[in-house]
């Protein structure tokens, strides 16, 4: 196995080709092997990867703790529903509505970032948490006196994706096979996810990415070096919110129905856990965390059937077991892998520096305080 990995590392083009073939064939492998319901799970995996990449810009790159990130997801979804459903009688095309939703969420990202420029750490987390809850409560109550969101009933009959006259909501019959809509959405989500990964990697290696890294490490030192911390923070919030709005629009088109229950605080915490579990600031780690925390809970649903088949009844409810294992996994991560499963090089050095560097820095810090 190590020889294969080493050979692929030396031939990146071959590795990229094999990865492209695997991603293209993955829905067929999952659909024919485990059932089409797992292709739908793959669709949600890609949505969560897109969300995690956006939040990673705010938390992983810039070091700004955001607990209300799901609000931008909701804003993108609701704007798509307003412009592509019978609610207002507007049925704008997908290619026009999606960028508008992303820009709309990005604007709210700036509006959130502007009053929080002087806040750090826990205080920033509390403000962003409140922002996320305010957006959800607004969506739940803005059905009177003017019906903007249809309240807790949600918005339905949202237009599916249509490209070049082809509707993603209809199955396709080809070569004796029937491909359900989940297959088409998979490739659409995959395209946007790859685009988001490309943009995030370019941002990380750019001048802006280095400014975010300096801001994350020490805001005072970054300001002293001439970095405009205000603009850098606002840009991080705007970029992360744009990715969230993009994912929200795709979610609305995919589901055809949205309601405030889809945008709770738990969703924000889940996306944050994906970043922490995989490796904050590292794109491969973020992807791994999103895949694990989306796929494993779905796989644990079969625990109930397994208990019923072996014991005759369900001893432990699968939902309770999922939350128990989720908590245990997070505690174990904080104890044994605090930098994540696939941490970035910098965070790995920070948590486990070689040649006693970390111990020396800590001793120097104590000496300075004394």
C-alpha positions as CSV (number, residue, x, y, z in Angstrom):
1,X,0.0,0.0,0.0
2,X,2.8,2.4,0.9
3,X,4.5,1.6,-2.4
4,X,1.3,2.5,-4.3
5,X,0.9,5.8,-2.4
6,X,4.5,6.7,-3.1
7,X,4.2,5.9,-6.8
8,X,1.0,8.1,-7.0
9,X,2.8,10.9,-5.1
10,X,5.6,10.9,-7.7
11,X,3.0,10.9,-10.6
12,X,0.4,13.5,-9.6
13,X,-1.2,13.5,-13.0
14,X,-1.9,9.8,-12.8
15,X,-3.3,10.3,-9.3
16,X,-5.5,13.1,-10.4
17,X,-6.8,10.9,-13.3
18,X,-7.6,8.0,-11.0
19,X,-9.3,10.3,-8.5
20,X,-11.4,11.8,-11.3
21,X,-12.5,8.3,-12.4
22,X,-13.3,7.3,-8.9
23,X,-15.5,10.4,-8.3
24,X,-17.3,9.9,-11.6
25,X,-18.0,6.2,-10.9
26,X,-18.8,6.7,-7.2
27,X,-22.6,7.2,-7.5
28,X,-22.9,4.1,-9.7
29,X,-20.8,2.1,-7.2
30,X,-22.9,3.2,-4.3
31,X,-26.2,3.0,-6.1
32,X,-25.8,-0.5,-7.4
33,X,-24.1,-1.8,-4.3
34,X,-26.0,-0.2,-1.5
35,X,-29.1,1.4,-3.1
36,X,-30.0,4.7,-4.5
37,X,-30.7,6.2,-1.1
38,X,-26.9,6.2,-0.5
39,X,-26.5,8.4,-3.6
40,X,-28.7,10.9,-1.9
41,X,-26.3,10.6,1.1
42,X,-23.4,11.4,-1.2
43,X,-25.3,14.5,-2.4
44,X,-25.5,15.7,1.2
45,X,-21.8,14.8,1.8
46,X,-20.9,17.2,-1.0
47,X,-23.2,19.9,0.4
48,X,-21.5,19.6,3.8
49,X,-18.1,19.6,2.3
50,X,-19.0,22.9,0.6
51,X,-20.3,24.3,3.9
52,X,-17.2,23.1,5.7
53,X,-14.8,24.7,3.2
54,X,-16.7,28.1,3.6
55,X,-16.5,27.9,7.4
56,X,-12.9,26.9,7.3
57,X,-12.1,30.2,5.6
58,X,-13.5,32.0,8.6
59,X,-12.3,29.7,11.4
60,X,-9.4,27.8,10.0
61,X,-7.7,30.6,7.9
62,X,-8.6,33.7,9.8
63,X,-9.1,32.3,13.3
64,X,-12.5,33.9,13.8
65,X,-14.9,31.6,15.8
66,X,-18.3,31.7,14.0
67,X,-21.2,29.7,15.6
68,X,-23.8,31.3,13.4
69,X,-22.5,30.1,10.0
70,X,-25.7,28.2,9.2
71,X,-27.5,31.6,8.9
72,X,-25.8,32.2,5.6
73,X,-26.8,28.7,4.5
74,X,-30.4,29.7,5.3
75,X,-30.2,33.1,3.5
76,X,-28.9,31.4,0.3
77,X,-31.7,28.8,0.5
78,X,-34.5,31.3,1.1
79,X,-33.4,33.7,-1.6
80,X,-33.4,30.8,-4.0
81,X,-36.9,30.0,-2.9
82,X,-38.1,33.6,-3.3
83,X,-36.8,33.9,-6.8
84,X,-37.6,30.3,-8.1
85,X,-40.9,29.3,-6.6
86,X,-44.6,30.2,-6.8
87,X,-44.3,32.1,-3.5
88,X,-43.8,35.4,-5.4
89,X,-44.6,34.1,-8.8
90,X,-41.0,34.4,-9.9
91,X,-39.3,31.5,-11.7
92,X,-35.9,32.8,-12.6
93,X,-33.4,30.4,-14.1
94,X,-31.0,28.5,-11.9
95,X,-27.8,30.1,-13.4
96,X,-29.1,33.5,-12.4
97,X,-30.6,32.8,-9.0
98,X,-27.6,30.9,-7.6
99,X,-25.0,33.7,-7.8
100,X,-27.5,36.2,-6.5
101,X,-28.1,34.0,-3.5
102,X,-24.3,33.7,-2.9
103,X,-23.8,37.5,-3.2
104,X,-26.8,38.1,-0.9
105,X,-25.3,35.8,1.8
106,X,-21.9,37.5,1.3
107,X,-23.5,40.9,1.9
108,X,-24.9,39.6,5.2
109,X,-21.4,38.3,6.0
110,X,-20.1,41.8,5.8
111,X,-23.0,43.1,7.8
112,X,-22.2,40.6,10.5
113,X,-18.5,41.2,10.4
114,X,-18.7,45.0,10.6
115,X,-20.0,45.4,14.2
116,X,-17.8,42.5,15.5
117,X,-14.4,43.9,14.4
118,X,-13.3,44.6,18.0
119,X,-14.5,41.2,19.3
120,X,-12.4,38.1,19.8
121,X,-12.7,34.6,21.1
122,X,-15.7,33.8,23.2
123,X,-17.3,37.2,22.7
124,X,-17.2,36.8,18.9
125,X,-18.6,33.3,19.2
126,X,-21.6,34.6,21.3
127,X,-22.4,37.4,18.8
128,X,-22.3,35.0,15.8
129,X,-24.4,32.5,17.7
130,X,-27.0,35.2,18.3
131,X,-26.9,36.2,14.7
132,X,-27.6,32.7,13.6
133,X,-30.5,32.3,16.0
134,X,-32.0,35.7,15.0
135,X,-32.0,34.7,11.3
136,X,-33.7,31.4,12.1
137,X,-36.4,33.1,14.3
138,X,-37.0,35.7,11.6
139,X,-37.5,33.0,9.1
140,X,-39.9,31.3,11.5
141,X,-42.0,34.4,12.1
142,X,-41.9,36.5,8.9
143,X,-45.3,35.2,7.7
144,X,-47.3,38.2,9.0
145,X,-48.3,40.9,8.4
146,X,-46.5,40.3,5.1
147,X,-45.8,36.7,4.2
148,X,-42.1,36.6,3.3
149,X,-41.0,33.2,4.5
150,X,-44.3,31.3,5.0
151,X,-43.3,30.9,8.7
152,X,-42.9,27.4,10.2
153,X,-44.7,25.8,7.4
154,X,-41.8,26.4,5.1
155,X,-41.6,27.0,1.4
156,X,-42.3,24.3,-1.1
157,X,-42.6,23.7,-4.8
158,X,-39.2,25.3,-5.3
159,X,-38.0,25.0,-8.9
160,X,-35.5,22.2,-9.5
161,X,-32.3,22.8,-11.4
162,X,-32.8,23.2,-15.2
163,X,-29.8,23.5,-17.5
164,X,-30.1,23.6,-21.3
165,X,-33.7,22.6,-21.1
166,X,-32.9,19.5,-19.1
167,X,-34.6,19.2,-15.7
168,X,-32.7,17.5,-12.9
169,X,-36.0,16.5,-11.3
170,X,-36.8,13.9,-13.9
171,X,-35.1,10.5,-14.2
172,X,-33.2,9.7,-17.3
173,X,-33.5,6.4,-19.2
174,X,-30.4,5.4,-21.1
175,X,-29.1,2.0,-22.3
176,X,-31.8,0.2,-20.3
177,X,-30.9,2.0,-17.1
178,X,-32.9,4.5,-15.1
179,X,-30.8,7.2,-13.5
180,X,-32.7,9.0,-10.7
181,X,-32.3,12.8,-10.1
182,X,-29.9,12.2,-7.3
183,X,-27.2,11.2,-9.8
184,X,-27.5,14.5,-11.7
185,X,-27.4,16.5,-8.5
186,X,-24.3,14.6,-7.4
187,X,-22.3,15.7,-10.5
188,X,-23.6,19.3,-10.1
189,X,-22.7,19.4,-6.4
190,X,-19.3,17.8,-7.2
191,X,-18.6,20.5,-9.8
192,X,-19.3,23.3,-7.3
193,X,-17.4,21.5,-4.6
194,X,-14.3,21.2,-6.8
195,X,-14.6,24.9,-7.7
196,X,-14.8,25.8,-4.0
197,X,-11.7,23.6,-3.2
198,X,-9.8,25.3,-6.0
199,X,-10.7,28.8,-4.8
200,X,-9.9,27.9,-1.1
201,X,-6.5,26.5,-2.1
202,X,-5.7,29.6,-4.2
203,X,-6.8,31.9,-1.3
204,X,-4.6,30.0,1.1
205,X,-1.5,30.5,-0.9
206,X,-2.3,34.1,-1.8
207,X,-1.3,37.3,-0.2
208,X,-4.8,37.4,1.4
209,X,-4.3,33.9,2.8
210,X,-1.0,34.9,4.4
211,X,-2.8,38.0,5.9
212,X,-5.4,35.7,7.4
213,X,-2.7,33.4,8.8
214,X,-1.0,36.4,10.5
215,X,-4.4,37.6,11.8
216,X,-5.1,34.1,13.2
217,X,-1.7,33.9,15.0
218,X,-1.6,37.4,16.5
219,X,-3.9,40.2,15.5
220,X,-1.8,42.9,17.3
221,X,1.4,41.8,15.5
222,X,-0.5,41.6,12.2
223,X,-1.7,45.2,12.6
224,X,1.8,46.3,13.6
225,X,3.1,44.8,10.4
226,X,0.8,47.0,8.3
227,X,-2.0,44.5,7.7
228,X,-5.4,46.2,7.5
229,X,-7.1,43.9,10.0
230,X,-10.6,45.4,9.4
231,X,-10.6,44.7,5.7
232,X,-9.1,41.2,6.2
233,X,-11.7,40.2,8.7
234,X,-14.6,41.5,6.6
235,X,-13.2,39.7,3.6
236,X,-13.0,36.4,5.6
237,X,-16.6,36.8,6.7
238,X,-17.8,37.7,3.2
239,X,-16.0,34.8,1.5
240,X,-17.2,32.2,4.0
241,X,-20.7,33.5,3.8
242,X,-20.6,33.4,0.0
243,X,-19.8,29.7,0.1
244,X,-22.6,29.2,2.7
245,X,-25.1,31.0,0.4
246,X,-24.0,28.9,-2.5
247,X,-24.6,25.7,-0.6
248,X,-28.0,27.0,0.6
249,X,-29.2,27.7,-3.0
250,X,-28.1,24.2,-4.1
251,X,-29.9,22.7,-1.0
252,X,-33.1,24.5,-1.9
253,X,-33.1,23.4,-5.5
254,X,-32.3,19.8,-4.4
255,X,-34.9,19.5,-1.7
256,X,-37.7,21.5,-3.3
257,X,-38.7,22.5,0.2
258,X,-37.1,24.4,3.0
259,X,-38.2,25.4,6.5
260,X,-36.5,27.0,9.6
261,X,-36.0,23.5,11.1
262,X,-33.3,22.9,8.6
263,X,-31.1,25.8,9.9
264,X,-30.8,25.2,13.6
265,X,-27.8,25.8,15.9
266,X,-27.0,22.1,15.7
267,X,-26.2,22.5,12.0
268,X,-23.6,25.2,12.8
269,X,-22.0,23.1,15.5
270,X,-21.9,20.1,13.2
271,X,-20.1,21.9,10.5
272,X,-17.7,23.3,13.0
273,X,-17.1,19.8,14.3
274,X,-16.3,18.6,10.8
275,X,-13.5,21.2,10.6
276,X,-12.1,20.4,14.1
277,X,-12.3,16.7,13.5
278,X,-10.6,16.7,10.1
279,X,-8.0,19.4,10.7
280,X,-8.6,23.1,11.0
281,X,-7.1,25.1,8.2
282,X,-6.3,22.1,6.0
283,X,-8.6,21.4,3.0
284,X,-8.0,17.6,2.8
285,X,-8.7,17.4,6.6
286,X,-11.9,19.5,6.2
287,X,-13.1,17.2,3.5
288,X,-12.3,14.1,5.6
289,X,-14.2,15.5,8.6
290,X,-17.3,16.3,6.4
291,X,-17.3,12.8,4.9
292,X,-16.9,11.1,8.2
293,X,-19.6,13.1,10.1
294,X,-22.1,12.7,7.3
295,X,-21.5,9.1,6.3
296,X,-21.0,7.4,9.7
297,X,-24.3,8.6,11.3
298,X,-26.2,7.3,8.2
299,X,-24.4,3.9,8.5
300,X,-25.3,3.7,12.2
301,X,-29.0,3.7,11.2
302,X,-28.6,0.0,10.4
303,X,-27.7,-0.7,14.1
304,X,-31.4,-0.9,14.9
305,X,-32.0,-3.5,12.2
306,X,-29.0,-5.5,13.4
307,X,-30.2,-5.5,17.0
308,X,-33.7,-6.6,15.9
309,X,-32.2,-9.4,13.8
310,X,-29.9,-10.7,16.5
311,X,-31.8,-9.9,19.8
312,X,-35.3,-9.7,18.6
313,X,-35.8,-6.1,19.8
314,X,-33.9,-2.8,19.8
315,X,-31.8,-2.3,23.0
316,X,-30.2,1.0,22.2
317,X,-31.9,3.4,19.9
318,X,-29.7,4.2,16.9
319,X,-30.2,8.0,17.3
320,X,-29.0,7.8,20.9
321,X,-26.1,5.6,19.9
322,X,-25.1,8.1,17.2
323,X,-25.0,11.0,19.7
324,X,-23.0,8.9,22.2
325,X,-20.4,7.8,19.7
326,X,-20.2,11.4,18.4
327,X,-19.5,12.7,21.9
328,X,-16.9,10.0,22.6
329,X,-15.2,10.7,19.3
330,X,-14.9,14.4,20.0
331,X,-13.5,13.7,23.5
332,X,-11.0,11.3,22.1
333,X,-10.0,13.7,19.4
334,X,-9.3,16.5,22.0
335,X,-7.2,14.1,24.0
336,X,-5.2,12.2,21.4
337,X,-5.4,14.3,18.1
338,X,-6.1,17.9,19.1
339,X,-4.9,19.1,15.7
340,X,-7.3,16.9,13.9
341,X,-7.1,13.7,11.8
342,X,-5.3,15.5,8.9
343,X,-3.8,18.7,10.4
344,X,-2.0,21.3,8.4
345,X,1.8,21.4,8.8
346,X,1.7,24.6,10.8
347,X,-0.9,23.3,13.3
348,X,0.9,20.0,13.6
349,X,4.1,21.9,14.5
350,X,2.2,24.0,17.0
351,X,0.8,21.0,18.9
352,X,3.8,18.7,18.6
353,X,6.9,20.7,17.9
354,X,10.1,18.8,17.5
355,X,13.4,19.3,19.3
356,X,11.7,20.8,22.3
357,X,10.7,24.0,20.5
358,X,7.2,24.0,22.1
359,X,8.5,23.4,25.5
360,X,11.2,26.1,25.1
361,X,8.6,28.7,23.8
362,X,6.3,27.9,26.8
363,X,9.2,28.3,29.2
364,X,10.2,31.6,27.6
365,X,6.6,32.7,28.0
366,X,6.6,31.9,31.7
367,X,9.9,33.7,32.2
368,X,8.5,36.8,30.5
369,X,5.5,36.7,32.8
370,X,7.6,36.3,35.8
